[in-house]
Amino acid sequence: MLREIAATPERCAYYFEGFNCYALGPEREGIAPTCRAVHETLDLEKVSARTVPVREYHLPLHTPPSRSTIDFTLYRVNGPKRSQR
């Protein structure tokens, strides 16, 4: 599916990377495999980013205990990575 999106991205295609990329990712790898695949497949341009502290309400949602912050990032999708073209 990622390759299909990358092949013909809309002018306004964006990817939002948020809580689930970190909360559901293996702690030793730091990010969920699906989110890592997005970075490996798509040419992403960072538009905006914000790092926020982990709050108590994140803990029931499986935030890895070693994380003190969570990153929220918005990317513009420019197409496939050059190696994928």
N, C-alpha and C positions, 0 to 999 in steps of 0.2 A: 504494500500500500504506500509506503514512503517513497518508493521509486516512482510510482504513478503520480504522486503529488509533485515530486521533484521534476518530473519530465515536462509538465505543463503548469507551472505555478501561476496562480492568478496574480495580478498586479498588487493585490492587497492581501496576499497570504502571509499570515503571522503564526508564530509558534510561541506559546506561553509556557514557560518552565516554572513550576511552582512547587508547592508543598509535597505533592505525591512523588516527585522525582527524588526527593531526599528521604522522605518518611518511608517509602516502600523499597528503597534501594538497599542492597547489602552494605552494611556499615563499612566493611573493609574496602569496598569499591567506591563508596561515596555517592553514587547516583544509580537510580533504577536502570536496568538493562534497556528498557524501551526508550528512555530519555537519552541514554548513551547512543543508541542506534540512530536517533534523530540527528545528533551531532556528527555521527560518522557518515550519514547519507546525504544530508542537506547542506547547502551553502547558506549559512545563517549570518545575518548582520544584526548585532546587538542594537536595539533601539533605546531600551531603558532597563535599569536594574536597581534593585533595592534589597538590602540585607536587613533582616529584622531579627531581634532576639527570640529564641524559643521561649514560649510562655507555657504556663502550667496547662492551659487548655489544649496544647499540642500533644502532651504526653500520652493521653489515651489513644491518640491516633498513630502510635508506633514511631514517634520520633526517636531516632537512635540516641541513646543517653549521652553519647560523647559530643553531640552537636550542641553548640550554644547559640548558633544562628541558623536561619534558613534564608536562602537566596530566592528572590522572585525576579525573573528576567523575561523581557519581551524581545523576540527576535523577528526580523523580516526574513521571509524565505525568498532567496534569490534564485533558486533552482537546485539542481544536484551539485554535489561537490565535484570538482574537476575530475577527480579520479573515477567518478561514477558516470561521467558523460560518455 
